[in-house]
Amino acid sequence: MKGVTSDVISEVRHRAKLLDIVSEVVVLKRAGKDYKGLCPFHGEKSPSFFVNPEKGIFKCFGCGEGGDVFAFVQKIKRLDFLDTVRELANKTGVQLVETAVDQGEYDRRSQLMMLHQQAAEYYSRLLLDPEGGAAARAYLEQRGIDEETITRFKLGLAPVAWDGLLRYLTEANSISPETLVEAGLVRRKPETNSFYDLFRNRLIVPIQDEQGRVIAFGGRTLGDDQIKYLNSPESPIYTKGEHLFALPQAKDSIRDRDGVIVVEGYFDAITAHQHGFTNTVATLGTALTERQGKLLVRFTDRRRVYLCFDADAAGQRAVDRGMETLNHIAEGIGIEMRVISVPGGKDPDECLRSQDENAGVMGFARAINSAPLLIDYQLERAVVEIDLASHGGRIEGAKLIVPVLASIKNAVARGEYIQQWAMRLGIREENLSAEVSTYMRQKRFGSPQMHKPQAQSQSAKNAPKPGYYQAELQLLSLYLLSRQDYETMRVKLSSDRLMDPVHQRIKETLEGMGHFVTVEDFWQNLQDRLSPDMEANQRLSDLSSKVDEIKRQNLPTEVILKEARSRLLQWRLKEGIERRAVKMRQRPGEEEEVRLQSTISQLKRLQDQIPLGSMNDEELEAVKQKIDALLVETTA
């Protein structure tokens, strides 16, 4: 985070008062020491959104959103953390670039940005040249691309010459060819140590970042080059997996239409825009990445994503890869995914330009309107080659849809789908439901990722937290009561590892902060350190509420510590027993079965030894070590 040091974050937070920033968006009324208003992140009629100016945090008790001033701006303006700091720094007059090294890096990136902008202008002039650009313009006209679209996407032409761009940029800027190599605009010929343009005799498609700055290029051959499309290499200003083609042109439309269409190719996106589907973006020659997935939904409140890849086998694989990526982050940001089946078995570009009555603009619009939810698409795909009319086909079909049904997070929706597919397959609903439940238990207790971060979507935020959640919050809160409590917790909990990954990151941050003067200063320092971690930042609202709750209870710290640690040990025991019970149902070998039965019996005996709050530290530590030993011993 060049130029964004902890001192910068602290200064920005000090100057950017949360109450002032929120008041620009929300009408707030005083409510005791807090302020309340209607939440800007979800629709509501009664205010459940609160701001605590003293602690610098906000919390909505309706949708669960919370955090500090950085989290609020990130959410309300859909920015990443660095852009949020830049936004608030500019607003409050804080200088980001502080050191000579940072300034040098800033200047280097600025120079590369400038070179790409000059290159884009150079290519654009060549395309518009009445004589030199005639053939390329004819090609675009053949593809149905009009002048307005050419201008909007800054399309250009790379000449046939080997060094046209090289000569233009070195003469215009008095820079070395090595700098252009670093920028990804030219290449070095090793045998002669000479340089040549990367793009030659190609139609140029500039790639822009979210702010509309040119950072790379794609080039479509206009000759007989065997490489049809050539793309810029990665550079200090361009990483393929972090950007989406056409996002600057599409983001306003994505907001207006509250949804985004994702295609594969440059011209799929360009043609879609020209035909009115201006909420379309494209991936950049890679499988959809998590970073791109999060970019997709920053401008749509309902998080609606339409995957629209080619209808061939490669396109289907791209849909599968896209679904895998989006499924991975869907729990964190709540995505509504749909899959568009391109009419006529074509790619979106061909479909939109087709004169076929079932394709064209109307056909594509119908495909969008009828696009099934991802879950429906997956279920149909699972049984597409199965004869569901036969007895064996129904059994095989049930087996194939169980993993898909088990992936549905909402219990009500899952029940509806189970009922629907049980009727379709002609099988008993309770049997299909039992198979899904068994699969879910096996996946939950058998997966090494069972403790991945909790979902951050609105439904997940409002869902009941696991049993260990509140106990871990209690332990973290004890660090923040006083200097003495902090030192006590650092010693007593040094070897404890929390089950929630976000809580563990907060714990590690707390323990790495060292001594402090006042709790208020300590809290501010904690916020500064956790600001880049969005999940941990949001969790601070719950942590602050837990600190206040403990203070109101006025119980001795030792009592709270013992109770919380006891609850965590009980949860680990319960989980350990359940996981081994699942393994027992999988019919292991005789020797393994005996070992599992023995471990379950020992764990159950330990359960009876942990009445809440009645054990001293030494007894708790002894039980913890026994649990650790047993769980490690039978870990598969």
WOWOCOR-V420324 format. One record per pair of residues at least 4 apart in sequence whose ideal C-beta (glycine too) atoms are under 7 Angstrom apart, sorted by the first residue. I is the first residue (numbers start at 1). J is the second residue. D is the distance in whole Angstrom. If there is no record, write none. Layout:
I|J|D + I|J|D
//
This chain:
1|82|6 + 1|532|7 + 2|102|5 + 2|105|5 + 2|106|7 + 3|8|7 + 3|96|4 + 3|97|4 + 3|98|6 + 3|102|5 + 3|106|7 + 4|8|5 + 4|9|7 + 4|82|6 + 4|85|5 + 4|96|6 + 5|98|7 + 6|10|6 + 6|528|6 + 6|529|7 + 7|11|6 + 8|12|6 + 8|94|6 + 8|96|6 + 9|13|6 + 9|85|7 + 9|528|5 + 9|531|6 + 10|14|6 + 10|528|5 + 11|15|6 + 11|94|5 + 12|16|6 + 12|85|6 + 12|88|5 + 12|89|5 + 12|92|6 + 12|94|5 + 13|56|7 + 13|69|6 + 13|527|7 + 13|528|6 + 15|92|4 + 15|94|6 + 16|21|6 + 16|69|5 + 16|88|5 + 16|91|7 + 16|92|5 + 17|21|7 + 18|22|6 + 18|51|6 + 18|53|6 + 18|56|5 + 18|58|7 + 18|68|7 + 18|69|4 + 18|72|7 + 19|23|6 + 19|35|6 + 19|51|6 + 19|53|4 + 21|69|6 + 21|72|6 + 21|73|7 + 22|26|5 + 22|28|7 + 22|51|5 + 22|58|6 + 22|72|6 + 23|28|6 + 25|40|5 + 25|76|6 + 26|37|4 + 26|38|7 + 26|40|5 + 26|49|7 + 27|37|5 + 28|35|4 + 28|36|7 + 28|37|4 + 28|51|6 + 29|35|7 + 29|36|6 + 29|37|7 + 30|35|6 + 31|35|6 + 31|36|5 + 33|52|7 + 33|54|7 + 34|50|5 + 34|51|6 + 34|52|5 + 35|50|7 + 35|51|5 + 36|47|5 + 36|49|6 + 36|50|5 + 37|47|5 + 37|49|5 + 38|44|6 + 38|47|5 + 38|49|6 + 39|44|6 + 39|48|6 + 39|49|4 + 39|60|4 + 39|62|6 + 39|63|6 + 40|76|6 + 41|60|6 + 41|63|6 + 41|65|5 + 41|75|6 + 42|62|6 + 42|63|4 + 42|458|6 + 44|48|6 + 44|62|5 + 48|60|6 + 48|61|5 + 48|62|4 + 49|58|7 + 49|60|5 + 50|58|7 + 50|59|5 + 51|58|5 + 52|57|5 + 55|523|7 + 55|544|6 + 56|68|5 + 56|69|6 + 56|527|7 + 57|66|7 + 57|67|7 + 57|68|6 + 57|540|6 + 57|541|5 + 57|544|6 + 58|66|6 + 58|67|7 + 58|72|6 + 59|66|4 + 59|541|4 + 60|64|7 + 60|65|5 + 60|66|7 + 63|458|5 + 63|461|6 + 64|458|7 + 64|461|3 + 64|462|6 + 65|75|6 + 66|538|5 + 66|541|3 + 67|71|3 + 67|72|6 + 67|537|5 + 67|538|5 + 67|540|7 + 67|541|6 + 68|527|5 + 68|531|7 + 68|537|6 + 68|540|7 + 69|73|7 + 70|74|6 + 70|81|7 + 70|84|5 + 70|85|7 + 70|531|5 + 70|537|7 + 71|75|6 + 71|534|7 + 71|537|5 + 71|538|6 + 72|76|6 + 73|77|6 + 73|79|7 + 73|84|5 + 73|87|6 + 73|88|6 + 74|79|6 + 74|81|6 + 74|84|5 + 74|534|7 + 77|87|7 + 78|298|4 + 78|299|6 + 79|83|4 + 79|84|5 + 79|87|6 + 80|84|7 + 81|85|7 + 81|531|7 + 81|532|5 + 81|534|7 + 82|86|6 + 83|87|6 + 84|88|6 + 85|89|6 + 86|90|6 + 86|96|7 + 87|91|6 + 88|92|6 + 89|94|4 + 89|96|5 + 97|102|5 + 97|103|5 + 97|106|5 + 98|102|6 + 99|103|7 + 100|104|6 + 101|105|7 + 102|106|6 + 103|107|6 + 104|108|6 + 105|109|6 + 106|110|6 + 107|111|6 + 108|112|7 + 108|236|7 + 109|113|6 + 109|236|6 + 109|237|6 + 110|114|6 + 111|115|6 + 112|116|7 + 112|183|5 + 112|235|7 + 112|236|6 + 112|237|5 + 113|117|6 + 113|213|6 + 113|237|6 + 114|118|6 + 115|119|6 + 115|169|6 + 115|180|7 + 115|183|5 + 115|185|7 + 116|120|6 + 116|183|7 + 116|214|4 + 116|215|6 + 117|121|7 + 117|214|5 + 118|122|6 + 118|169|6 + 118|172|6 + 119|123|6 + 119|165|6 + 119|169|7 + 119|185|6 + 120|124|6 + 120|154|6 + 120|156|6 + 120|206|5 + 120|214|5 + 121|125|6 + 122|126|7 + 122|165|6 + 122|168|5 + 123|127|7 + 123|156|3 + 123|157|6 + 123|158|6 + 123|204|4 + 124|128|6 + 124|154|6 + 124|156|4 + 125|129|7 + 126|132|6 + 126|133|6 + 126|156|6 + 126|157|4 + 126|159|6 + 127|133|4 + 127|136|6 + 127|137|7 + 127|155|6 + 127|156|5 + 127|157|4 + 128|133|6 + 129|133|4 + 133|137|5 + 133|157|5 + 134|138|6 + 135|139|7 + 135|222|7 + 136|140|7 + 136|157|5 + 136|203|6 + 136|222|6 + 137|141|6 + 138|142|6 + 139|143|7 + 139|203|7 + 139|222|6 + 140|145|4 + 140|150|7 + 143|267|7 + 144|271|7 + 144|353|5 + 145|149|5 + 145|150|6 + 145|270|7 + 145|274|7 + 146|274|7 + 147|151|6 + 148|152|6 + 149|153|6 + 149|270|6 + 149|273|7 + 149|274|5 + 150|155|5 + 152|249|6 + 153|205|7 + 153|249|7 + 153|270|6 + 154|206|5 + 155|203|7 + 155|204|7 + 155|205|6 + 156|204|4 + 157|203|6 + 157|204|6 + 158|197|7 + 158|199|4 + 158|200|6 + 158|201|7 + 158|202|5 + 158|204|5 + 158|219|6 + 159|164|4 + 159|200|7 + 160|200|6 + 160|201|5 + 162|196|5 + 162|197|6 + 162|200|6 + 163|167|5 + 163|196|6 + 163|197|6 + 164|168|6 + 164|197|6 + 165|169|6 + 165|185|6 + 165|186|7 + 165|197|5 + 166|170|6 + 166|177|6 + 166|180|6 + 166|186|5 + 166|195|6 + 166|196|7 + 166|197|6 + 167|171|6 + 168|172|6 + 169|173|6 + 169|175|7 + 169|180|6 + 170|175|6 + 170|177|7 + 175|179|5 + 177|181|6 + 177|186|6 + 177|195|4 + 178|182|7 + 179|183|6 + 180|185|5 + 180|186|4 + 181|186|6 + 181|187|7 + 181|188|6 + 182|235|7 + 183|235|6 + 184|198|7 + 184|216|7 + 184|232|5 + 184|233|5 + 184|235|4 + 184|238|7 + 185|198|6 + 186|195|5 + 186|196|6 + 186|197|6 + 186|198|6 + 187|195|7 + 187|196|6 + 187|198|6 + 188|193|7 + 188|195|6 + 189|194|5 + 189|196|6 + 199|204|6 + 199|217|6 + 199|219|4 + 199|230|7 + 201|221|7 + 201|222|5 + 201|223|5 + 202|219|3 + 202|220|6 + 202|221|6 + 202|222|6 + 202|230|7 + 203|219|7 + 203|220|4 + 203|222|6 + 204|217|5 + 204|219|6 + 205|217|7 + 205|218|4 + 205|266|5 + 206|214|5 + 206|217|6 + 207|215|6 + 207|216|4 + 207|217|6 + 207|218|6 + 207|243|7 + 207|245|6 + 207|284|7 + 208|212|5 + 208|213|6 + 208|214|6 + 208|215|7 + 208|248|5 + 209|213|5 + 209|215|5 + 209|243|6 + 210|247|6 + 210|248|6 + 212|248|4 + 215|237|5 + 215|238|4 + 216|232|4 + 216|238|4 + 217|232|5 + 218|229|6 + 218|231|5 + 218|266|5 + 219|229|7 + 219|230|5 + 220|228|7 + 220|229|6 + 221|225|4 + 221|227|7 + 221|228|6 + 231|285|6 + 232|238|6 + 234|238|6 + 234|239|5 + 234|240|6 + 240|284|5 + 240|285|6 + 240|286|5 + 241|286|6 + 241|289|4 + 241|291|6 + 241|292|6 + 242|291|5 + 243|284|6 + 244|281|4 + 244|282|7 + 244|283|7 + 244|292|6 + 244|295|6 + 245|266|6 + 245|269|6 + 245|281|6 + 245|282|4 + 245|284|6 + 246|250|5 + 246|269|4 + 246|273|7 + 246|280|6 + 246|281|5 + 246|282|6 + 247|251|6 + 247|281|5 + 247|295|7 + 249|273|6 + 250|254|6 + 250|278|6 + 250|279|5 + 250|280|6 + 250|281|5 + 251|255|7 + 251|299|5 + 252|256|6 + 253|257|6 + 253|278|4 + 253|279|4 + 254|259|7 + 254|260|5 + 254|279|5 + 254|299|4 + 254|300|5 + 255|299|5 + 257|279|5 + 258|300|5 + 258|301|6 + 258|302|5 + 258|304|6 + 259|279|6 + 259|300|6 + 259|304|4 + 259|306|6 + 260|279|5 + 260|281|6 + 260|296|5 + 260|300|6 + 260|305|6 + 261|272|7 + 261|277|6 + 261|279|6 + 261|280|4 + 261|306|5 + 261|308|5 + 262|281|6 + 262|283|7 + 262|296|7 + 262|305|6 + 262|306|7 + 262|307|5 + 262|308|6 + 262|322|7 + 263|268|4 + 263|269|5 + 263|272|7 + 263|280|6 + 263|282|5 + 263|308|5 + 263|309|7 + 263|348|5 + 264|268|6 + 264|282|6 + 264|283|6 + 264|309|5 + 264|310|6 + 264|318|6 + 265|282|6 + 265|347|7 + 265|349|7 + 266|270|6 + 266|282|6 + 267|271|6 + 267|349|5 + 268|272|6 + 268|282|6 + 268|347|6 + 268|348|4 + 268|349|5 + 269|273|6 + 269|280|5 + 269|281|6 + 269|282|4 + 270|274|7 + 271|275|6 + 271|348|7 + 271|349|5 + 271|352|5 + 271|353|7 + 272|277|4 + 272|280|4 + 272|348|6 + 272|352|6 + 273|277|7 + 273|278|5 + 273|280|6 + 275|352|5 + 275|361|5 + 276|361|7 + 283|288|6 + 283|292|7 + 287|321|4 + 288|292|5 + 288|293|6 + 288|321|6 + 288|322|4 + 288|325|5 + 289|293|7 + 289|325|6 + 290|294|7 + 290|325|6 + 290|328|6 + 290|329|6 + 291|295|7 + 292|296|7 + 293|325|5 + 293|326|5 + 293|329|5 + 294|298|7 + 294|329|6 + 294|333|7 + 296|305|5 + 297|303|5 + 297|305|7 + 297|333|6 + 297|335|6 + 300|304|6 + 302|336|6 + 303|333|6 + 303|334|5 + 303|335|5 + 303|336|6 + 304|336|5 + 305|326|6 + 305|335|6 + 305|337|5 + 306|338|5 + 306|340|5 + 306|368|6 + 306|371|6 + 307|319|5 + 307|322|5 + 307|337|7 + 307|339|5 + 307|340|7 + 308|340|4 + 308|342|7 + 308|348|6 + 309|315|4 + 309|318|4 + 309|319|5 + 310|314|6 + 310|315|3 + 310|347|4 + 311|315|6 + 311|342|5 + 311|345|4 + 311|346|7 + 313|317|6 + 314|318|6 + 315|319|7 + 316|320|7 + 317|321|6 + 318|322|6 + 319|323|6 + 319|339|6 + 320|324|6 + 321|325|7 + 322|326|6 + 323|327|6 + 323|337|7 + 323|374|6 + 324|328|7 + 326|330|6 + 326|335|6 + 326|337|6 + 329|333|6 + 330|334|7 + 330|335|4 + 331|455|4 + 331|457|7 + 331|460|7 + 332|455|6 + 332|456|5 + 333|456|6 + 333|457|6 + 334|457|3 + 334|458|6 + 334|459|7 + 337|374|4 + 338|371|4 + 338|372|6 + 338|373|6 + 338|374|6 + 339|371|6 + 339|372|6 + 339|374|6 + 339|377|4 + 340|367|5 + 340|368|6 + 340|371|5 + 341|367|6 + 342|346|6 + 342|347|7 + 342|348|6 + 342|351|5 + 342|367|7 + 343|351|6 + 343|358|5 + 343|359|4 + 343|363|4 + 343|364|7 + 343|367|6 + 344|351|6 + 344|354|6 + 344|356|6 + 344|358|6 + 344|359|4 + 346|350|4 + 346|351|5 + 346|354|7 + 346|359|7 + 347|351|7 + 348|352|6 + 349|353|7 + 350|354|6 + 351|359|5 + 351|363|7 + 351|364|6 + 352|360|7 + 352|361|6 + 352|364|6 + 354|359|4 + 354|360|6 + 355|360|7 + 356|360|7 + 358|363|5 + 359|363|4 + 360|364|7 + 361|365|6 + 362|366|6 + 363|367|6 + 364|368|7 + 365|369|6 + 366|370|6 + 367|371|6 + 372|376|4 + 372|377|5 + 374|378|6 + 375|379|6 + 375|404|7 + 375|408|6 + 376|380|6 + 377|381|6 + 378|382|6 + 378|404|5 + 379|401|6 + 379|404|5 + 379|421|7 + 380|384|6 + 382|400|4 + 382|401|5 + 382|404|6 + 383|388|6 + 383|397|5 + 383|400|6 + 383|401|7 + 386|393|5 + 386|396|6 + 386|397|5 + 386|400|7 + 387|393|4 + 388|393|5 + 388|394|6 + 388|397|5 + 388|425|6 + 389|393|7 + 390|394|7 + 391|395|7 + 392|396|6 + 393|397|6 + 394|398|6 + 394|425|5 + 394|426|6 + 394|427|6 + 395|399|7 + 396|400|6 + 397|401|6 + 397|425|6 + 398|402|7 + 398|425|6 + 398|427|6 + 398|432|6 + 398|435|7 + 401|405|6 + 401|421|6 + 402|406|6 + 402|435|5 + 402|436|6 + 402|439|5 + 403|407|7 + 403|439|6 + 405|414|6 + 405|417|6 + 405|418|6 + 405|436|5 + 406|436|5 + 406|439|5 + 406|440|5 + 406|443|7 + 408|413|5 + 408|414|4 + 408|417|6 + 410|414|6 + 410|459|7 + 411|415|6 + 412|416|7 + 413|417|6 + 414|418|6 + 415|419|6 + 416|420|6 + 417|421|6 + 418|422|6 + 418|429|6 + 418|432|5 + 418|433|5 + 418|436|6 + 419|423|7 + 419|429|6 + 420|424|6 + 421|425|6 + 421|432|7 + 422|427|5 + 422|428|7 + 422|429|4 + 422|432|5 + 427|431|6 + 427|432|6 + 429|433|6 + 430|434|6 + 431|435|7 + 432|436|6 + 433|437|6 + 434|438|6 + 435|439|6 + 436|440|6 + 437|441|6 + 438|442|6 + 439|443|6 + 440|444|6 + 441|445|6 + 441|582|6 + 442|446|5 + 442|582|6 + 443|447|6 + 444|450|6 + 445|450|7 + 445|578|6 + 445|579|4 + 445|582|5 + 446|582|6 + 451|499|6 + 451|501|7 + 453|501|5 + 453|502|6 + 453|535|6 + 454|460|6 + 455|460|3 + 456|460|6 + 456|461|7 + 456|535|7 + 457|461|7 + 458|462|7 + 459|463|6 + 465|469|4 + 465|470|7 + 467|571|5 + 468|472|6 + 468|499|5 + 468|500|7 + 468|568|6 + 468|571|5 + 469|473|7 + 469|500|6 + 470|474|6 + 471|475|7 + 471|564|4 + 471|567|4 + 471|568|5 + 472|476|6 + 472|498|5 + 472|499|7 + 472|500|6 + 472|503|5 + 472|568|7 + 473|477|6 + 473|542|6 + 473|543|6 + 473|546|5 + 474|478|7 + 474|546|6 + 474|560|6 + 474|564|4 + 475|493|6 + 475|564|5 + 476|503|6 + 476|506|6 + 476|507|6 + 476|543|6 + 477|543|6 + 477|546|4 + 477|547|5 + 477|550|5 + 478|485|5 + 478|489|5 + 478|557|6 + 478|560|6 + 478|561|6 + 479|485|7 + 479|486|5 + 479|489|5 + 479|510|5 + 480|519|6 + 480|522|7 + 480|523|7 + 480|547|5 + 481|485|4 + 481|547|7 + 481|550|7 + 481|557|7 + 482|486|7 + 482|519|7 + 483|487|7 + 483|516|7 + 484|488|6 + 485|489|6 + 485|557|5 + 486|490|6 + 487|491|7 + 488|492|6 + 488|557|7 + 489|493|5 + 490|494|6 + 490|511|6 + 492|561|7 + 492|617|7 + 497|504|6 + 498|503|4 + 498|504|4 + 498|507|6 + 500|504|7 + 501|505|7 + 502|506|7 + 502|535|5 + 502|536|5 + 502|539|5 + 503|507|6 + 504|508|6 + 505|509|6 + 505|533|6 + 505|536|5 + 506|510|6 + 506|530|7 + 506|536|5 + 506|539|7 + 507|511|6 + 508|512|6 + 509|513|7 + 509|526|7 + 509|529|5 + 509|530|6 + 510|526|7 + 513|525|6 + 513|526|7 + 516|521|6 + 516|522|4 + 516|525|7 + 517|521|5 + 518|522|7 + 519|523|6 + 520|524|7 + 521|525|6 + 522|526|6 + 523|527|7 + 524|528|6 + 525|529|6 + 526|530|6 + 527|531|6 + 527|540|7 + 530|536|4 + 530|537|5 + 530|540|7 + 531|537|6 + 533|537|6 + 534|538|6 + 535|539|6 + 539|543|6 + 540|544|6 + 541|545|7 + 542|546|6 + 543|547|7 + 544|548|7 + 545|549|6 + 546|550|6 + 547|551|7 + 548|552|6 + 549|553|7 + 550|560|6 + 555|559|5 + 555|560|6 + 557|561|6 + 558|562|6 + 559|563|6 + 559|613|6 + 560|564|6 + 561|565|6 + 562|566|6 + 562|613|5 + 562|615|7 + 562|620|7 + 563|567|6 + 563|612|5 + 563|613|4 + 564|568|7 + 565|569|6 + 565|620|6 + 566|570|6 + 566|610|5 + 566|612|5 + 566|613|6 + 566|615|7 + 566|620|7 + 567|571|6 + 567|612|7 + 568|572|6 + 569|573|6 + 569|610|5 + 569|623|6 + 569|624|6 + 569|627|6 + 570|574|6 + 570|607|7 + 570|610|6 + 571|575|6 + 572|576|6 + 572|627|6 + 573|577|6 + 573|603|5 + 573|606|6 + 573|607|5 + 573|627|6 + 574|578|6 + 575|579|6 + 576|580|7 + 576|603|5 + 576|631|5 + 577|581|6 + 577|600|6 + 577|603|5 + 577|604|7 + 578|582|7 + 579|583|7 + 580|584|7 + 580|596|5 + 580|599|6 + 580|600|5 + 580|634|6 + 581|585|7 + 581|600|7 + 582|586|7 + 583|588|6 + 583|596|6 + 584|593|7 + 584|596|5 + 588|592|4 + 588|593|5 + 588|596|7 + 589|593|7 + 590|594|7 + 591|595|7 + 592|596|6 + 593|597|6 + 594|598|6 + 595|599|6 + 595|634|6 + 596|600|6 + 596|634|7 + 597|601|6 + 598|602|6 + 599|603|6 + 599|630|6 + 599|634|5 + 600|604|6 + 601|605|7 + 602|606|7 + 602|630|6 + 603|607|7 + 603|630|6 + 606|610|7 + 606|623|6 + 606|626|6 + 606|627|6 + 609|623|6 + 610|615|7 + 610|623|6 + 615|619|4 + 615|620|5 + 617|621|6 + 618|622|6 + 619|623|7 + 620|624|6 + 621|625|6 + 622|626|7 + 623|627|6 + 624|628|6 + 625|629|6 + 626|630|6 + 627|631|6 + 628|632|6 + 629|633|6 + 630|634|7 + 631|635|6
//
